[in-house]
């Protein structure tokens, strides 16, 4: 998703896991309830508290992951119901603890520069809203987070340090709660999980299936911005509680159904001691267990990665790798659905093989229909049956050096926007390559998944 200065980038690393910081801020302030206390009621941090927070930076850098690991362990042991909210897979592989530690470190490092948090706050608040996080949820998480600091740091974690961190939490919580409240007000009354029926499953590649989801209540669906996502929640029998995942909407906005296109995750590499390797919980249930006619729970569309304007005329370059194609399909379909649109579009996609490439026939059909659309496929390992110029245009991963600066990347137009989605390393490479060609941050849009973000220096 993003467009970030240094601190915003670092805090965005928290993504979904990061929200537990912001849920925590009310706990140690001993406020009666966030519903009873307006966000503006918290006092600003004192100079002494700011000094204390900044002084903890080296400690968090060294012990942050130990703190957050203890936090999750203690909280989820005593409150197992919270497993419904947290991504269990990211607990197993350690991503959640590392992401939260990164967010704590980033926040402490820039406690006197909160204005730089704007883009990251927007990203995380959208994640919160997609999971229906409520103000009162902040209490319990804060209790365990600060207790974990005391547990790991021992006597070094003084009362003054805990008080300073509580004040810091509350300061940022005001911002988060206010923004999440605004998102809920914009949801047209859709403020809780809603039942949808899987109307159709369509295989798009050897690892991606599209799910056409229709609302059980039959009410027209609100529109969304092309590129946004929904959360989908299903029961996971193995875990004995539900799990939710965010999936990009992969088609143009419609009032009768939403479409998501899900990659079947074959497994994860656990880092936590004693953790067992297992396939992705939700994606495998959707692929192998969920049938047409079954019900799933869905949240209102959210997300800060989206097409900036459906009416603009400047060129758009869509760069994706693997399942990162899904939000860009929504952008592509929306632009081409506009009969009056003459925007130049270059759709560039990289995949491991032709069999792994989703939407190939659809994209090529659009290219034949719209002379302003250009399509370029990169394939890492073409098969003997793949035809150059038909099944792929370049061998290997996406490399902007193989594309013409003007004819392919439209760098001759200073308004051209670049939308990027794929693995972290891919997005970082694309961003660096574009910036080396003079493209500014404001014209590079990137989508972030899971607990991770696009790492910055």
Residue pairs with C-beta under 8 A, 6 or more apart in sequence:
1 12
1 123
1 303
1 304
1 305
1 445
1 446
1 447
1 448
2 8
2 9
2 12
2 119
2 123
2 304
2 305
2 445
2 446
2 448
2 453
2 454
3 119
3 441
3 442
3 444
3 445
3 446
4 12
4 119
4 120
4 441
4 454
4 456
5 116
5 119
6 116
6 456
6 457
7 106
7 109
7 110
7 113
7 116
7 117
7 120
8 116
8 117
8 118
8 119
8 120
9 120
9 453
9 454
9 455
9 456
10 102
10 103
10 105
10 106
10 109
10 456
11 18
11 102
11 103
11 106
11 107
11 117
11 120
11 124
12 18
12 119
12 120
12 123
12 124
12 448
12 453
12 454
13 99
13 102
13 103
13 106
13 451
13 452
13 453
13 455
14 21
14 99
14 100
14 102
14 103
14 106
14 120
14 124
14 451
14 453
15 99
15 123
15 124
15 127
15 448
15 449
15 450
15 451
15 452
15 453
16 87
16 90
16 96
16 99
16 127
16 131
16 246
16 450
16 451
17 86
17 87
17 90
17 95
17 96
17 97
17 99
17 100
17 103
17 451
18 99
18 100
18 103
18 124
18 451
19 124
19 127
19 128
19 131
19 133
19 176
20 71
20 86
20 100
20 141
20 145
21 100
21 103
21 104
21 107
21 145
21 169
21 172
22 124
22 128
22 138
22 169
22 172
22 173
22 176
23 133
23 137
23 138
23 141
23 142
23 173
24 138
24 141
24 142
24 143
24 145
24 146
24 169
24 173
25 138
25 142
25 166
25 168
25 169
25 170
25 171
25 172
25 173
26 34
26 37
26 135
26 138
26 139
26 142
26 169
26 170
26 173
27 138
27 139
27 140
27 141
27 142
27 143
27 145
27 146
27 166
27 169
28 142
28 143
28 146
28 162
28 163
28 165
28 166
28 169
29 42
29 166
29 167
29 169
29 170
31 37
31 41
31 170
33 135
33 136
34 135
34 136
34 138
34 139
34 173
34 177
35 135
35 136
39 173
39 174
39 175
39 177
39 178
40 174
42 167
42 170
42 171
42 173
42 174
43 167
44 171
45 53
45 111
45 164
45 167
45 168
45 171
46 167
48 164
49 163
49 164
49 167
49 168
50 111
50 112
50 164
52 160
52 161
52 164
53 108
53 111
53 164
53 165
53 168
54 108
54 109
54 111
54 112
56 108
56 161
56 165
57 105
57 108
57 109
59 153
59 156
60 67
60 101
60 104
60 105
60 108
61 105
63 152
63 153
64 100
64 101
64 102
64 104
64 105
65 94
65 97
65 98
65 101
66 152
67 101
67 104
67 145
67 148
67 149
67 151
67 152
67 153
68 96
68 97
68 98
68 100
68 101
68 104
68 145
68 148
69 94
69 97
70 148
70 151
70 152
71 97
71 100
71 144
71 145
71 147
71 148
72 86
72 91
72 96
72 97
72 100
74 144
74 147
74 148
74 151
75 82
75 140
75 141
75 144
75 145
76 82
76 83
76 86
76 91
78 144
79 140
80 241
81 241
82 140
82 141
83 239
83 241
84 241
84 242
84 243
84 244
85 131
85 133
85 137
85 244
86 96
87 96
87 243
87 244
87 245
87 450
87 451
88 236
88 239
88 243
88 281
89 268
89 280
89 281
90 96
90 99
90 450
90 451
91 97
91 272
92 268
92 270
92 272
92 275
92 276
92 278
93 268
93 269
93 270
93 271
93 272
93 275
94 270
94 271
94 272
95 450
95 451
95 452
96 451
98 451
99 451
99 452
107 168
107 172
108 168
110 116
110 117
111 168
114 171
114 172
114 175
117 172
117 175
119 304
121 175
121 176
121 179
122 179
122 304
123 304
123 448
124 176
125 176
125 179
125 180
125 183
126 183
126 302
126 303
126 304
127 246
127 302
128 176
128 180
129 180
129 183
129 184
129 187
129 299
129 300
129 302
130 229
130 230
130 231
130 246
130 299
130 300
130 302
130 303
131 231
131 244
131 299
132 191
132 192
132 193
132 299
133 180
135 177
138 173
138 177
142 166
142 169
146 162
146 165
146 166
149 157
149 161
149 162
149 165
150 157
150 162
183 302
184 191
187 222
187 300
188 222
190 222
190 300
191 300
193 233
193 297
193 298
193 299
194 215
194 216
194 217
194 297
194 298
194 299
194 300
195 215
195 216
195 217
195 295
195 296
195 297
195 298
196 213
196 214
196 215
196 216
196 258
196 295
196 296
196 297
196 298
197 213
197 214
197 215
197 216
197 293
197 294
197 295
198 211
198 212
198 213
198 290
198 291
198 292
198 293
198 294
198 295
198 296
199 212
199 213
199 214
199 257
199 292
200 210
200 211
200 212
200 292
201 209
201 210
201 211
201 212
201 290
201 291
201 292
202 209
202 210
202 212
203 209
203 210
204 210
204 261
204 358
204 359
205 351
205 355
205 356
205 357
205 358
205 360
206 355
206 356
207 263
207 264
207 323
207 356
208 261
208 262
208 263
208 264
208 323
208 356
208 358
209 261
209 262
209 264
209 286
209 287
210 250
210 259
210 260
210 261
210 262
211 259
211 260
211 261
211 262
211 286
211 290
212 257
212 258
212 259
213 232
213 257
213 258
213 259
213 260
213 296
213 298
214 256
214 257
215 221
215 298
216 295
220 255
220 256
221 254
221 255
221 256
221 257
221 258
222 300
222 301
223 253
223 255
224 249
224 253
224 301
224 306
225 301
225 303
225 306
225 307
226 249
226 252
226 253
226 306
226 307
226 310
226 327
226 330
226 331
226 333
226 334
226 335
227 248
227 303
227 305
227 306
227 307
227 327
227 328
227 330
227 331
227 419
227 445
227 447
228 248
228 249
228 301
228 302
228 303
228 305
228 306
228 327
228 330
229 246
229 247
229 248
229 249
229 301
229 302
229 303
229 327
230 246
230 247
230 249
230 258
230 260
230 298
230 299
230 300
230 301
230 302
231 244
231 245
231 246
231 247
231 298
231 299
231 302
232 244
232 245
232 246
232 247
232 260
232 282
232 286
232 296
232 297
232 298
232 299
233 242
233 243
233 244
233 296
233 297
233 298
233 299
234 242
234 243
234 282
234 285
234 286
234 290
234 296
234 297
235 241
235 242
236 242
236 243
236 281
236 282
236 285
238 278
238 281
239 281
242 297
243 281
243 282
244 282
244 297
244 299
245 282
245 283
246 303
246 449
247 260
247 261
247 262
247 326
248 260
248 261
248 303
248 326
248 327
248 330
248 421
248 447
249 258
249 259
249 260
249 301
249 326
249 327
249 330
250 259
250 260
250 261
250 326
250 327
250 329
250 330
251 258
251 259
251 329
251 330
251 333
252 330
252 333
252 334
252 337
253 334
258 298
258 301
260 326
261 323
261 325
261 326
261 329
261 358
261 359
262 283
262 286
262 287
262 323
263 283
263 322
263 323
264 279
264 280
264 283
264 284
264 287
264 288
265 279
265 280
265 283
265 284
266 279
266 280
267 277
267 278
267 279
267 280
268 277
268 278
268 279
268 280
269 277
270 276
270 277
286 296
290 296
303 447
305 327
305 419
305 421
305 445
305 446
305 447
305 448
306 331
307 316
307 331
307 334
307 335
307 419
308 417
308 445
310 334
310 335
310 338
312 343
312 415
313 342
313 343
314 343
314 413
314 415
314 416
314 417
315 343
315 344
315 345
315 346
315 410
315 413
315 415
315 416
315 417
316 331
316 335
316 343
316 344
316 345
316 346
316 416
316 417
316 418
316 419
317 345
317 346
317 348
317 409
317 410
317 416
317 417
317 418
317 419
318 328
318 331
318 332
318 345
318 346
318 347
318 348
318 419
319 328
319 348
319 398
319 418
319 419
319 420
319 421
319 422
319 430
320 328
320 348
320 349
320 350
320 420
320 421
320 422
321 349
321 350
321 351
321 397
321 398
321 421
321 422
321 423
321 426
322 350
322 351
322 352
322 356
322 422
322 423
323 358
324 420
324 421
324 422
324 423
324 426
324 447
325 349
325 358
325 359
325 421
326 358
326 421
327 419
327 421
327 447
328 347
328 349
328 419
328 421
329 359
331 419
332 345
332 347
332 363
332 366
332 373
335 341
335 343
335 345
336 345
336 366
336 369
336 370
336 373
341 372
342 372
343 372
344 372
344 374
344 410
345 370
345 372
345 373
345 374
346 373
346 374
346 375
346 376
346 408
346 409
346 410
347 363
347 367
347 373
347 374
347 375
347 376
348 375
348 376
348 378
348 398
348 403
349 357
349 363
349 375
349 376
349 377
349 378
349 398
350 377
350 378
350 379
350 380
350 397
350 398
350 422
350 426
351 357
351 377
351 378
351 379
351 380
352 379
352 380
352 381
353 379
353 380
353 381
353 382
353 383
354 360
354 379
354 382
354 383
354 386
354 391
354 392
355 383
357 377
357 379
360 377
360 391
363 375
364 375
366 373
366 375
367 373
367 374
367 375
374 408
376 393
376 394
376 403
376 408
377 391
377 392
377 393
377 394
378 392
378 393
378 394
378 395
378 396
378 397
378 398
378 399
379 386
379 391
379 392
379 394
379 395
379 396
380 395
380 396
380 397
382 388
382 391
382 392
382 395
385 391
386 392
394 402
397 426
398 426
398 430
400 409
400 430
400 433
400 434
400 437
401 433
403 409
405 411
405 412
405 437
406 412
409 416
409 437
410 416
411 437
411 438
411 439
415 443
416 439
416 443
417 443
417 445
418 430
418 434
418 439
418 443
418 444
418 445
419 445
419 446
419 447
420 426
420 427
420 430
420 431
420 444
420 445
420 446
420 447
421 427
421 446
421 447
422 430
424 452
424 453
424 454
424 455
427 446
427 454
428 454
428 455
431 444
431 446
431 454
434 444
435 441
435 444
446 454
448 454
